[in-house]
Amino acid sequence: MEQVTQTKASKPKAASAPTVGLRMKRETKKRIQAELAKINKKEFGRMVRCDELIGTALSLLTERHIKELQDASFTNADRLESQYRDYVKKHGATTKDEFLGKILAGNEAPKNGSVTHPKVGGA
């Protein structure tokens, strides 16, 4: 018996640049659509596309914005690990337990005030 293999007919490729999906929160999508509506509220000219708006916004990012986004993504554990590594670079090899002991004893002032110890004995 002969086996007949079928191949799927592929769709012809579009002549324009390919597009891709992008995941974002609904609120972000609504903000983008609202901004596009404002931008495209004009009498003449073609419609400004989402890609153009986002491309322009990305070109306006500064190093400060990038640093803020990076810092906002850190968990408390990430900040603690970063402080520990900085401490080791500055003071030499030490265990994480010794480092935590210094922070809790108040002997080592953490940078940015991100880790503080509670007051003992009331205000």
C-alpha positions, 0 to 999 in steps of 0.5 A: 500500500502506498502512503500519501503524505499531505503537506500544508499549504503555507500562507504567502509571506507579507511584503511588509515588515513582520509584526510580533505580539507583545504582552502588557497590562490592560492599563498600559494598553489603554494608555497607549491607545489613549495617547494614539487617539490624541496624536491621531486627532488631526485633519491631515496626514496618515495615522501614527502607529503604535510602533512609532509611538513606542519607538519614540518613547524608547528613544527618550529613555535616559540612563536615570530611567533605566536605573530606576526601572532596574532598582524597582525590579529588585526584591528585598533579598536582591538588595540584601545580596547586593549590599553583602557583595559590596561589603565583601568587596570593601572589607574582605571575605566574610560570611553572610551570617556575620554580615547579617549580624553586623546589620542587626547590631547596627555596626554596619550602616546599610546604604540607601537606608533599605535595611534597618533594625527595629528599636528595642525598648520602646520610643 
